[in-house]
Amino acid sequence: MLKKGTKLYSILTGSCPKCHEESMYENTNPYALSKLFKMHERCSHCGTKYKIEPSFFYGSMYVSYGVGIAFAVAAFVITFLFLGTSLTTTFIAIVGTLVVFMPIIIRLSRNIWINFFIKYDPSAAKSKAVLEHEMK
């Protein structure tokens, strides 16, 4: 089970890298293609700004290449080595895998990229609850 407070939790869930309390994306479904890149400006819980600078997520293209290669290698291992299909069928399986999983690869790459620069802060995770309690 994924534990809040770890980089892996933020990367796999797409949650705020600082407080892990909400999704960075307006729509959590990566297959809603018209909203694939739509992100909240800031975390409503801790106020973290997601786009640290203009064109910040262009760097995630480098991560996307590596994640795409990992998916392609997994497709190769499954189809060619485990199932024993021909190279042509394996190539088609690799291309199909990359096309089908591209929205997930894009989101994972963005999540990995932002987690290089922002670390989890347990006090940020508690800050909104404390503020709400103090306001009462």
C-alpha positions as CSV (number, residue, x, y, z in Angstrom):
1,M,0.0,0.0,0.0
2,L,1.2,3.5,-0.8
3,K,2.0,5.7,2.1
4,K,1.5,9.4,2.2
5,G,4.8,11.2,2.6
6,T,6.7,9.3,0.0
7,K,7.7,10.4,-3.5
8,L,6.1,7.3,-4.9
9,Y,2.7,8.2,-3.4
10,S,2.8,11.6,-5.1
11,I,4.1,10.2,-8.4
12,L,1.5,7.4,-8.7
13,T,-1.5,9.3,-7.4
14,G,-0.7,12.7,-9.1
15,S,-1.2,14.5,-5.8
16,C,0.4,17.7,-4.6
17,P,4.1,16.9,-4.0
18,K,4.2,19.1,-0.9
19,C,1.1,18.1,1.1
20,H,-0.3,15.0,-0.8
21,E,-3.8,16.2,0.0
22,E,-5.3,16.8,-3.5
23,S,-4.7,16.0,-7.1
24,M,-2.7,18.4,-9.2
25,Y,-5.0,17.8,-12.2
26,E,-8.4,19.2,-12.8
27,N,-9.6,15.8,-14.1
28,T,-7.9,12.8,-12.5
29,N,-8.8,10.6,-15.5
30,P,-5.8,10.8,-17.9
31,Y,-8.0,9.4,-20.7
32,A,-10.1,12.5,-20.7
33,L,-7.8,13.7,-23.5
34,S,-9.2,17.2,-23.8
35,K,-8.2,17.8,-20.1
36,L,-5.0,15.8,-20.1
37,F,-2.7,18.8,-19.5
38,K,-5.1,20.9,-17.4
39,M,-3.7,21.4,-14.0
40,H,-4.7,23.5,-11.0
41,E,-2.7,26.7,-10.7
42,R,-2.0,26.1,-7.0
43,C,-2.8,23.5,-4.4
44,S,-5.9,24.6,-2.5
45,H,-4.6,22.9,0.6
46,C,-1.1,24.2,1.0
47,G,-0.9,26.9,-1.8
48,T,2.0,25.3,-3.7
49,K,2.3,26.7,-7.2
50,Y,2.6,23.8,-9.6
51,K,4.1,25.7,-12.6
52,I,7.2,26.9,-10.9
53,E,8.2,28.9,-13.9
54,P,6.9,29.4,-17.5
55,S,7.3,26.2,-19.5
56,F,8.3,24.3,-16.4
57,F,6.9,21.0,-17.6
58,Y,8.9,20.9,-20.8
59,G,11.6,19.2,-18.8
60,S,9.2,16.3,-18.2
61,M,9.7,15.4,-21.9
62,Y,13.1,13.9,-20.9
63,V,11.5,11.9,-18.2
64,S,8.7,10.8,-20.7
65,Y,11.4,9.3,-23.0
66,G,12.6,7.1,-20.2
67,V,9.2,6.1,-19.0
68,G,8.2,5.3,-22.6
69,I,11.2,3.1,-23.0
70,A,10.3,1.3,-19.8
71,F,6.8,0.6,-21.2
72,A,8.2,-0.5,-24.6
73,V,10.7,-2.9,-22.9
74,A,7.9,-4.3,-20.8
75,A,5.8,-4.9,-23.9
76,F,8.7,-6.6,-25.6
77,V,9.4,-8.9,-22.7
78,I,5.8,-9.9,-22.4
79,T,5.1,-10.5,-26.1
80,F,8.4,-11.8,-27.4
81,L,10.0,-13.5,-24.5
82,F,7.0,-14.8,-22.6
83,L,4.4,-15.3,-25.4
84,G,7.0,-16.2,-28.0
85,T,5.4,-14.2,-30.8
86,S,7.2,-13.1,-34.0
87,L,9.1,-9.8,-34.2
88,T,6.5,-8.2,-36.3
89,T,3.8,-9.0,-33.8
90,T,6.1,-7.8,-31.0
91,F,6.7,-4.5,-32.8
92,I,2.9,-4.0,-33.2
93,A,2.4,-4.8,-29.5
94,I,5.1,-2.2,-28.6
95,V,3.5,0.5,-30.7
96,G,0.1,-0.4,-29.4
97,T,1.3,-0.2,-25.8
98,L,2.8,3.2,-26.3
99,V,-0.3,4.6,-28.0
100,V,-2.7,3.1,-25.4
101,F,-0.6,4.2,-22.4
102,M,0.5,7.6,-23.7
103,P,-1.8,9.6,-21.4
104,I,-0.5,7.7,-18.4
105,I,3.1,8.1,-19.5
106,I,2.5,11.9,-19.9
107,R,1.0,12.2,-16.4
108,L,3.6,10.0,-14.8
109,S,6.4,12.0,-16.4
110,R,4.9,15.3,-15.1
111,N,4.5,13.8,-11.6
112,I,8.1,12.6,-11.6
113,W,9.4,15.9,-12.9
114,I,7.7,18.1,-10.3
115,N,8.8,15.7,-7.5
116,F,12.4,16.4,-8.4
117,F,11.9,20.0,-7.3
118,I,9.3,19.9,-4.5
119,K,9.6,17.7,-1.5
120,Y,6.9,16.5,1.0
121,D,6.4,18.8,4.0
122,P,4.4,17.2,6.8
123,S,3.6,20.6,8.3
124,A,2.1,21.7,5.0
125,A,-0.2,18.6,5.1
126,K,-1.5,19.7,8.5
127,S,-1.6,23.5,7.9
128,K,-5.1,23.7,6.5
129,A,-6.6,21.6,9.2
130,V,-4.9,23.6,11.9
131,L,-6.0,26.9,10.2
132,E,-9.6,25.7,10.0
133,H,-9.6,24.6,13.6
134,E,-8.1,28.0,14.7
135,M,-10.8,29.9,12.8
136,K,-13.6,28.1,14.6
